[in-house]
Amino acid sequence: LYVTIFGMPAYSVWTYWFLFGEHDRIIDNQVVPICPYHGMGYMANIGPPDKPSLVPFNASASSEGEEPFAWCGYFPDAFFDAWPDIVLTAMFTVYLNTGSTTKLAFQSIVGTGVAVSNIYWMSFLYPNGAQDPNYSEIVAWVDLIIVVFLFLASKADVNTMMMGINWTVVLMLNFMDPSQGSVMGEVPTGIPGVNFDGRPSVVMLTSAVGCFLAVGCTIFPKPLLNITRVHEDALEIVRGVDMVLRESIDYYLGEHKGPKRFQVFGKMRALKRSISRVDRNLADSFWETFNLCGYGRVRDLYGQLNEAMGKSEDEIYLVKAALEELEFDLRHKEFVAAVKEPMKELHGQAIHFLKLCATCCSDGNISAAEREDIQNSIAQLEKHQRELASAFKGVSSKCPQLVSAEIAPDSLFVFSVAKWASELQEWAARLVEDEKQPDTKKQNPFRVIVEQVKDLFEPTAMFSIDSLRFTAMNGLPIFISFLLSSHSRSKHSMIVRYSDVMPGTLAVLITNDYGATFFTNLKQLTGVTFGQTLPILLSSVIEMFSCGDWARIVTHSTALFIFYFAFTFLYYTSEEWSTISGLIASFGGVTLMSRCHKHGVDESAYAELYRGIIQVIVAVMLKMLASTLLAPKEPRDLAIDALKEAFAETREAFIACFEGRIDGKDALEGKSKNAKVKVRACEELAPKCDSSLQIVPGYRAPFKLDLYICACAQLRLLCSDLDMLLLAMQGDSQHHTASPGSVDARTNTETSLLAADAETKEEVKAQERMIWRHLTEQKSWDTLKSDVLDTIERTFGVTLAVLEHANEEPLQNDHVKKVKGMSNLDKLDGLDIFYSEVSEALQHATSQEAALFHEQAVMAQLRPTRVILAVNSLSLVTRHTALLAAECFRYMLCG
């Protein structure tokens, strides 16, 4: 709708005349151009009627009775030539909500501003452009190369690169064209050196209008503001957490194992996606509010709430692991009878507490009454935590062993619910104690800008291998097409001299995709080509009507609306066709918004359109060639390399755990985070490894994509197992009071929950050492450790061997032989013996050890439960790796 209204000058001669004036007139049966290219307002003719020479019509001429010769509009004709660029900018800027659209608009303006600043610099050196007597083409080329390189090699956002490089090459081609001379225009604006009709001014203004149009689309008629939905988003997450835990608890308290748990697992996955989506929406809302008028505090509070919900991912995984292993036997029923009521009360109070916190965040200010309500809720949660811990300890004390495989599922489930509530308590305590508003400390703007620029052009990142490869892959086609455009000699060549079609098109097709580049480029070629050909077909129908005919206005406006509605709809709804449809909509405006020719269309105009299409095809083919030559490896090889890194990082994380390195960058904590990053990189490469994307299969057998995807999925589970290990091994800094009902106790609880002093940190370290000692002092610990590491080593080796095996010969590999010889691969060796040993050790623990863990407090600090959590995570490791090994053997049909 916006594009249709905005395109009125193209299909309405009256609108065109009002904005841009009279383009031509028939005089003595001849079509005579009227308004000069830089003309504006009423103009007087000082030449003969058949060869008019127009000058501005002034007030003195009007007082003498003279009439103006022509109306030349409010804007010079240069603005109508740039009219399609407004739509192009808008299409590359508009997105699903106001926040993300505003961010893209800001990036577009920055990129365009840099390009315009550069052309002002070149015009300062050579005021008359290529016609300047001191002009040097070498200087122009050096400037172009430096600017494009800085755009591509910097950490700038892609939209900034696209718009900045696009307008840089367009303006530089205008500047280097000797037939144009100065590009600075003639109509003064009152600002020294800036003319209204200058090419830089036109580019800057049309880009700003395009960005304004894009943002306007997300505000009217229906506002798509994220900031108005943050409260609903928060409540949605609370409802999601409530649903997952409530249904998990109901299943746990049930009578038998059933398929209901799979529905719960599906809701767990959906909850994770919802938290990620809300997190993105909250980040985008900055560009709607800029943290003004108190919205900074609102966003900060809701961000903390969403972060707290995101941290529940570990507990959700524990719930899933417990429900998968749960057996509804007599022992389980004893646990259910004991913990049923306190667990339900804890869950209900925690959800009430979450809703209360979400409401408190809505205005960005936590009042005294709200603080008191939160303090009361913390006290109630503390009470229910103690009741649950007491009930669990009472029933577990009746078991033959404090820790065993038999009670592991019940321990894990109750622990996960209690730990989740405990983390909410800690967050709430920080929330009510944090009196500080978002950082209002005044900063030196100059220093901030300098730091941003230093980060943007950080030399190590700019000259890294990946950065240089990206720069070459996108920059070389742009430079080659620029060279072809600036040095084309023949009038009949398909490449028009000083045409910006080729380099400008490549600038907006920047990509960092090394995998499946051929199909990516093919989609881009299809989109840009159809974006230029389909409007020609529509124009042939539109041209059947004369310019002033209402039928033409209706036909043209309807075609414009349907064209943009159809392809923008596809862009936002179709995953497969979004690239093609988005490019069709973006590039279609060049033809659909061309001027209506009152005296017929010159056939040469169609020839120019088809020459433009050929230039686009040549440009994209250059990009395809560069992408193929500069791609480091085939996608399958990149995927295997990424998988090797993920395997290595995962293995290092388990080794760090077995060596007792828990906290720190080079310990379990840091290595597990690195492993997640590596796994995410593997998952991103999976779609590019599909053998169907290959044009010619080559000599290697098709890539085993299903096995690769399975490896990524099992690695993701192993990362969750590492999180479970970290949760078990790390000390717990939470203290608990003996009398939670009093006001003083509630105050002490809030303060102690923060637990940031040196004494508490030392206590955390002591807890970690004690848990580590409970595990490693058992005789069967080395058996568990050896089994886990051997299983990981051999399974990872088999997986890589099968994926790298690219022929039909039998696979010969030492890891394959070892795995074939292993039995009970999914069972953790020595598990029952270890449980017996550690259970006896825990029964003989000293009172000092018990006091260190505050074992009269909550489930999260019970040592038997923490030990079960650690051992169960190791048991899950062998199970997950065994599934991967089994998947590998499906592909070893020979040998």
N, C-alpha and C positions, 0 to 999 in steps of 0.2 A: 504494500500500500504506500509506504513512504517513497519507494523508488518511482512508483507510478505518478504520484503527485509531483515529485521532484523532477520527473522527466517531461513535464508539461511544455517547456520550451521546444522540445523535439517534435511534439505532435500538435502543438497549437501555435499557429502563426501569430495570433494576437499576443500570446504570452511571450513568444520570441521577440516580437516587435517592441513590446513594453520593456523588456529587460535588456535587449541587445540592439534594438533599433532596426532600421531598414537596411537589409543586406544588399539588395539590387533592385533595379527598376527598368521597365521597358521604355526606351526612348527611341523614337524613329525605328521601331521594329527591331531594336537591338537591346540585348540584355547588358545594362550598364551597372557596374559596381557603384554603390553609393557611399556608405559609411566607411571611412578609413579604419584600418585594423586597430588603431589606438584611439579612435574617436569615441566621445561620450557626450550625452546631452543633445541640445538643439545645435544644429550646424548650419552655417551659411555657405553659399557657393560663390566663389570668386573666379570660377572658370566658366567655360561654355557649358550649356545644358547637356550636350552629349558626352562631354569629358569633364565632369564636375571635379572641382578642387575645393574641398570643404575645410572650413575653419570654424572655430567656436563662435556661436551666435551670441553677441554680447547685448547688454541692456541698452547701450546707446543706439544700436541699430534698431532695436524694437521701438525706441522713442521716436525715431525718424520714420516710422511706418513700414519698415521693411519686415518681410515675413521670413521665418526660418525655412531653409531648403529641405531639411530632413531631420528626423528624430533618430539619434544614434544610441539611445538606451542609457541605462544607468551603469552598465558594465561594458567595457571594451570587448571586442569579439574574441580576444585572447581567452576570456573566461569561458566562453561557450566551447571552445576547442578543448578546454580542460574539464568540461562538464562530466564526461564519462569517468574521468579519474576520481571524481567524488564518489561515484558508485563503487569503483574498484577499491578505494580506501575503506569505504563502509563495509563492503563484503569481507575484507580481510580483517576487520576490526570487530564487527558485531558477533556476540556469542550468546550463551544461554541465559545470562543474568547481567544485571547492571554492573556489578563489581568487576567481573572478569572483562566485560566490554570496556569499562573505563580504564582498566589496567592496559589493555591492548591499545586503546586510543592514546594513552600517555606514551607508550612505546613508539607508536606511529609518529606522534608529534616530535618526539626526541630524534628519531631517525631522520625525519624530514628536515628538522631544524639544523642538524649537522650538515646534511647535503646542501641546504641553502646557504649556510655559513661558509661552506667551502667555495661555493660559486661567487660569493661576495669577495672572498679572498683573491680568487683568480681574477675577478674584475678589477680589484684594486691594483693587481700587477699589470693587467692588460685591459684598460678601460673599454677598448673597442673590440674586444674578443680577438678572433683570428684575423681581423682586419687591422689590428694594432701594428704599427711598424716595428715594434720591438717583440712581437709575439714569437714564442718558441714552442713548437709542438712537443719537443722533448720535455719541457717543463710541465706541460699539460698532462703528458703521459705519466710522468713521475708522480704528480699530484694524484692522479686517478689511482695508480697502483698503491700508493701509500694509504689513501682513504679506504679503498676496498679491503686492503689487507687488515687494517685496524678494525674495521667492522667485523670481518670474518674471524680473526684470531682472538678478539677480545671475548669477554664473558657476557657480551650484550645479549639480550633476549632475541629470539628469532624474528619476532615482528619488527623490532628495531633494525635488525640487519636488513630485512626484506625492504622496508620502506626507505631506509637510508641509502642502500646500494641502488635501489631502483631510481630514486630521484638524483642520485649522484651521476649515474651514467646518462640519464636523460638530459640533465642540465649541462653536463660536460660535452655531450654531442652537439647541443645547441651552441655552446660556447666555442667549440672548435670548428663550427661550420662557417667558412669564410663568406658565404652569401648572406649571413644574418648580421654580422657585426656585433654591436653591444646587445646584451640580453636584459639590460636593466630597465628598459621602458622609457616612456616620455611623460606620463601623467604624474605630477608630483603629489605626494601625500602630506607634505609638511615635515616629514622626517628626513633629515639629511641623508642622501644616498639611496633612499627607498622610494620607488615609483609604483603607483597603483597598478599599472599595466605591465610591469617588469615580469619577466619569466619567474624569477625567484619568488616575487610577491604572489603571483598567481598560484604557484605550486604550494606555497605555505598556506594561503587562504583556502584553496580547494581541499587540501588535506585536513585543515581544521574543520571545514564544513562537513567533510566526509565522516570525521570522527564524531562530530556533534550529531549527525544523522544516525550513526550507529548507536550512540548512547540513547538518543531519543526513542529509538525503536524499542528499547527495553524499559522505558518509563511510561509511554503512552501508546495505545489505550489501556494496557494492563501493566502496572508496575511489576518488574521482576527483581525487586530489591531483596537482597539476602538479609540485610539488617532487620527488616520487618519480620523475618521468619526465624531469627535465632532462638527466640523463646520456644516456639513450636518445635523447632529442631531438637532443642534440649529435652523437652517433654517426650518427644518421639523416641529419643535414645533411652530415656528413663523407662518408658513403657516397654521398649525392646528388651532391656536388661531384666525388667520385672517378669516379662513373659518367659524368657529363656530360663531364668532361675526357678520361677514358680513351676513350670512344666517339668524341669529337671528334678525338683524336689518331689513333685507328685509321682513321677516315675520311680524315684528312689524309694518312696514310701509305699509303693504298690506291692502287689502280691506275686507277680511273676514277670519274667523277661518277655518283652514283646516288641513289635515293630515301631511302637510309639517313639522309641529313642532315636530312630532315624529322622523322624520329623523334627525332633528337638535339635539334632545335629544340623539339619538344614537351616533352622532358625538361628543357630549360632553363627553360621557362615553369613547369613543375611545381616545379622547385627554388626559383624565386622565391617561389611561393606557400607552400612549406614553410618558408622562412626567415621570412616574415611571420607565419605561424601560430606557429612556435616563439617568436618575439619576443613575441607577445601572451601565450602561455602563461607565459613567463618573467616577464613583468610581473605577471600575475595571481598568481604564486606568492608574491609579497610578502604577500598577504592570508592566506596559509596559515602563514607563518613569522614575519612581522613582523621579519625579519632577525635573529632571536634564535638563540642556540646555534650561532653560526658560519655560519648559513645566509646571512647577509648577504654574507660573503666568497664563498661558493659561487655565489650568484646573480650577484655582480659578475664573477667569472671567466667563468662561462658566458655572461653578457651580452657581455663583451668578445669571446669566441669567436664568438658569433652575429653581432656587429657586424662582425667581420673577414670572416665569410662573406658578409654582406650587401654589403660593399664590393667583392666579386668580380663584382658585377652589370655593371660597366663592361667587365671583361675577358670576361665571358660574351657580351656584345653584340659585342665585337670578334671573338671566335671565330665567332659567327654570321655577321657581315659578311664575314669572310674565307672561310668555307666556301661562302657564296653566290656569291662571285666567283671561286672557285678553278677553274683550268683544269688538267687533268691532262696537261700537255704535257711536252716534254723538259726545259725549264727547271725545271719543278716537280719532276721526278724527280731532278734534280741536287741541289736543295735537300733533298729527302727523304733521299737517300743520305748527305748531310752531317750533318743534324741528327737523324736517327732515334734513334740510341743516346743521345746526351746529353739529348734531350727526354724519352725514356722514363725515363731515370734521374732526371731532375729531377722528373718527375711522381710517380714511385714514392716518392722521398725526401720530397716535399712531403706526400703522403698519410700516410706513416708519421709524419711530423712532426705533422700535424694530429691523428691518433689519440693520439699521445703527449700533446699539449697537452690534449685532451679528458679523458684519464685523469687528468692532473695537476690538473684543475679539480674533480674529483669530491668531494674532501674539503675544498676551500677553502684548502688549504695546499700550497705548492710546497716540497718538501723539498730538501735539498742534493743528494741523488742525482738527483732529478727536474730540478733546475737544470742539473746537469752533462749529463744526457741531452739537454736542450733545447739547451745550448751546442754539444754535439757535432753535433746535427742542423742547427743554424744553419751550422756550419762545412762540413758536407757539402752543404747547399744552396748555399752560396757556391761551393764547388768545382764543382758541376754547372752553376751559372749561368755561370761562367767558361768551362767547356767548351762550353756551348751558344753563348755569344757568339763564342767563337773559331771554332767550326765555321761559324756563320752568316756571319761576316766573311770567312772563307776562300772560301766558295762565292759570296757576293755580289760579292767583288772581281773575279771572273771575268766578271761581267756587263758589257755595254757601258756602262751607266750605273749610278751608285750608287743612284739612285732612278728608278723608272719604273713605269708602269701594269702592266707585265709581271710584275714581282716584288712588286707591292703586296700581293696576297693572301698570299703566303708570308711577307712581312715582318710583316704584321698578325697572322698566326696565331702565329708564333714569339714575337713581341713580347708578345701577350696571355698566353701561357703563362708566359713569363719574368716579366712584370709581376705576375701573380697570385702566383707564388712569392716575388717580391721583397716584396710587401705582407705576406705571411705572416711573412717574416723580421723585418720591422719590428715587427709586432705581437708576435711572440715575444720580441724583445729588450725591448720595454716590459714584457712580462709578467714576465720573470725579474728585471728590475731594480726592479720595483715591489714594494718590501718593505712598503708601507703596507697596513694593513687598512682596511676601509670606515671612513669618517669617524666616529671615536668621540669627537670633540671635543664637550664638553658645551656645549649651547646653552641659553639662557634660555628655558624653556617659554613664559613670558608673551610674550616678544618674538616667538617663532615663531607663537603664536596671533594676535598683533596683525598680523603680516605676512600671514598667511593671510586674515584678515578684510579687511584693506585690499585684497588682491588680489581677494577675492570680490565686494566692493562698490566696485570701481574706478569712479569717476563717468563717465569717458569711455566706458567700455564699456557701463555701465548705461543711459546716455542717448543711445547711438548710434541711428541710424534703424532698423537691423535689430533691435536689442534692444527698442526701443519697439514696433515692429511685432509682434514675437513676444509681448510682454507684452499688447498690446491684443487680438491674435488669440485668445489663450487666456484672458485675464483677463476681457474683456467678457462672454462667455457665462456664466462662473462668477458674476459679479456680478449679471447679469440673472436667472439661475436662482435665485440666493440671494434676490434681491428678491421674485421670484414666490413662493418658498417661505415667506418670512417675512411676507408680506402677503396671502396667500390668505385670503379671508373666508368663502366659502360652504362648508358642511359637505359638500355634494354636488359640489364642484369636483374635477376630475381631479387637480389639484395639491394635495397634502396640506400643510396649514400646518405650518411648521417641520420638514418632512421633508427629510432630507439626500440624498435619492435623486438629484435633479438636479445640484446643485453638486458633490456627492461623486463622481458618475459622471464629470463633466467634468474633475475634478481628476486622475483617473487616466488620462485620455485626452489628456494634453498632447502636442502635436506641434509640430515646427518645420518642417513640410513645406509649402512654398508651391506646389509643383507637384502636379497631379493630386489636389488636396485633396478633390474630391468623392468619388472612389473610395476614398481613404483613410478619409474619414468614413463612407462607406457600409459599408465593412468593419467599422468600429468599431460602427456601429449594428446591423449584422447579428450581430456577436459578442455584444454586450451583450443584445440582444433574445432571441436564442436561448439565451443563458446564463440567462435568466429564464423562458423558456417551456418549454424541454425538461425541466427539473426538475419543472415542474408536471405534465407528462404522466407522468413517472416516479412522481411522488407519488400520482397517481390510481390507479396499480396497487398501490403500497405500502399505501395506505389500505384496500385490500380485506381486510387482515389486522388483527387487534386488536393492541394495543401489546405484550402479554406473549407473543404467539404466536411460537414459534421460526421459523415460516415467514416472519414479517415480518422478523425479524432477519436471516435468510439472504437474503431478497429485497432488503431495504434495503442491506445491506452489499455484496451482489453488484452492485446497481445503482450504488452509489457507486464501487466499484472500477472497473467497466467504463467508467463515465462519465469519470472522471478519467484512466484509462489511455488511452482512445481519444483524448481531446482533447489531453492532454499529449504523446502520441506524435505527433499531427499537428503540434503546435506546434514540436517539435524537428526534425521531418523534412520538413515541407512548406513550401517557400518561399512558395507562393501562398496557402496557407490558415493560415499560422502566426498572423497577427493575429487572425483570427476564432476559431480553435480556442483560442488562449490566453485570449481574453476570455470565451469560453463556460465554460472551466474555472474561471476566476477568479470569475465572477459566479454560477455555478451553485450554489455552496456556501450561498448565502443561503436557498434553498428546500430543498435536500437535507439541510441540517443543522438544520431546524426541529424543534421539540419534538413528540413523539408525543402526540396528544390521546386520552387514555384513554376519554373520554366522547363521542367524535365530533368532527368538524371543523365549526366554524361556517362557514356559507356566506359570511359577511362576510370571512373570511380570504382566500378566493379573490378576492373583489372588491378587497381591498387589494393582492393580488399584481398584478392586471391594472391597477390604478391606478399601481402602480410601473412597469409596462412602458410605460404611456402617458407617464409623466414622463420615462423614459429617452429615448423617441423625441423628445419635445419638446426635451430638453436637447441631444441630438446634432444636431437640426435647427438649433438656435441656433448651435451650433458651426460647422455647415456654412455658415450664412449669414455669420457673422463671417469665416470663412476665405475665402469668395468675395469679400466686400467689401474685405477688408484685404490680399488677395494683391496684391503690387506689379504684377505683369504675368502674362500667360499663360506657361505653362512654355516654350513655343517661343521667346518673346521673351527670357525669362531665359537660355535656352540660347544664343541668338545673342549676347546681351550678354557672357556668360561666354566665348564663343568669341572675341569681339573682344579681350577682355582677354588671353586666352592668345596670340592672334596677335601682339598688340602687345608682350607680354613676350618672346616668342620672337624677334621681329624686333630688339628692343633688345639681346638677348643677342648676336646675330650682329654687330650694329653695334659693340658693345663689343669684341668680338674683333678686328674689322677695324681698330679704332682703337687697339689695343694695350692695352686695359684688361682685364687678366686676373684679378688677385686683388682681392677686395673686394666690398662689398655692391652697389655700383653698377657693377660690372664683370662680366665673363663668368661668374665664379664665382657671384655673388649673383643675377644675372639668370637663369641657368639653373635655379637652385633655385626662384626665383619662378615660372618658366615651368612647372615640374613641378606646383607647387601649383595654378596656374590650370588646367592640363590635367586634374588630378584633379577639380576642381570641375565642369568640363565633362562628364566621364564620369559623375559622380553625377547630373547632370540628364537624361542620355539616356533612362532608362526612363520619365520623367515626360512626355516629349514625344511619346509614342506617340499617333497620331491616333485610335486605337480607344478611348482613354480619354475622348474628348470626348463629352458627351451630345448637343450640337447642334453640328455642324461649323462653322456660321457662314458668313460670306461669303468667307473665305480658303481657298485650296487646301490640301490636307493637307500637313503638315510633312514635309520630305524627311529622315526619320529615318536612313535608310541612309547618306545623304551626311554627315549630322552625325556618325554613329558612325565613318565612314571618316576624317573630318577629325580626330576625337579620336585615332584610331589612328595617323595620320600625324604628328600633333603629338607623340605619345608617342615615335615614332621620331626626330623632330627633336630632342627633348630628349636622347635617347641620342647623337645626333650632336654635340650641344653638349658632352656629357660626354666624348666622344672628343676633341673639340677641346681641352677643358680639360686632359685627360690629356696631350695632345701639347705644349701650350703652356706648362704649368706646369713650373717647374724641379724637378729630382729631388734631394732632400737626402741620398740614400744614398751613403755612402763605402764603399770596399772595400779590404781589405788585400791585400798581395802574397803572404802565406804563410798561408793559412787553416788549415793543419794544426796549427799550434802552439797551445798554451794561451794564450800572450800574444796571439796573433793573434785567437783567439776572443774574448778579453776586449775587445780593441780594437774588434772588429767589433760587439759588443753595445753598447759605449759610443757608437761613431760612428753606429750605426743610429738612435740617439735624435735626434741632430743638431738640437739646439734652441738652440745658441749664436748669437751675432750674426754670427760669421764665416760659418757655414753659411747663415744666412738671406740674407746678401749674395751668397753664391755661387749660391743658388737664383735670386735676382733677375737675376744676371748670365747664368745659363742661359736664363731667359725672354727677356731682351733679345737674346741671340744667336739663339735660335730665331726670334724675331720678325724679326730682321734678315735671316736666311737667307730668310725668306718674302717680306718686303716689298721687298727690294732688287732682286728680279727684275723685268724689264720687263713680263712677262705677268701679274704679280700683280694689277694693276688690272683686267685682263680677267676673272680669276677672281672677284675681289671684286664687280665690277659684275654679272656673270652671276648670282651667288648672290643678291645683294640684289634684283635685278630679278625673278628667278624667284619668290622668296619674296613680294615685294610684289604681283605680278600674280596669283599663285595664291591668296594669301589674299584678295585683292580679289574674284576670281571666285567663290571659295567663299562668301563672305558675300553677294555679289549673288544667287547662285542660291538660297541658303537664305532670304534675305529676300523673294525673288520669290514672291508668294502669289496670283497670278492666272494665267490661261491666255494672256495676251498675250505676244508675243515679248519676250525679255529684251534691254534696251538698256543696255549698260554699257561704259565705256571699257576696263576691265580685260579684259573678254571679247574685245573687238576686238583688243587687244594680244596676248593669249594665242593667239588664232586665227592671228595673223600670225607667231608664233614657230615655228621649226623646231628639231628635236633638243632639245626641252625637258628631256629627262632626261640630257643630256650636258653636262658642265662645259666651257665654252668655254676654249680655250687650255691645256688640261690637258697635252697632250704637249709643247708648247713650254715650259711652266713646268717640267716634269720635267727637260727637257734643260738649261735654264738653272740650276736649283738644283743639279743633279748636278755641273755644271762648277764651280759656286761651292764646293761641299763638297770637291771634289778639291783645291782650292787653299787649303783652310783651314790656318791656322797651327798649329804644335805647341802654342801656348798655348791655342788654342781646344779642341784635342783633350784637353789636360790638364784643362781646366775641366769637361769632360763625363766624365772618367774612362773614356775609350773603350776601355780595355783591360779593362774590368770586365764589365758585364752588358748584355743586350739592351735593358733599359729606358732606358739612357743613350746608346745609339747615335744620333747626330744624324740620319743618313739615315732610320733607322726612325721617329724622331719626326716628321720632315718628311713622310714617307709617311703617317703616321697623321693628321696635320693635313689634308693635301690630300685624302686618301681620305674623311675626314669631310665635307668640302665637296662632294665628288663624290656622296656618299650624300644630301646635302641636296637637290641638284637631282633626284636620282632619286625621292626620297620626295615632293617637292612635285609632280613631274610625274604621279605616280600619283594624287594628289589632284585635279589639274587634269583628268585623264582621266575621273575619276569625276564631276566637275562636268558635263562635256559629255554625259553619259548623260541628264541631266535637262533639257537644252536642246533639246527636240524641235522648237521653233519658232524660226526666226530664226537 
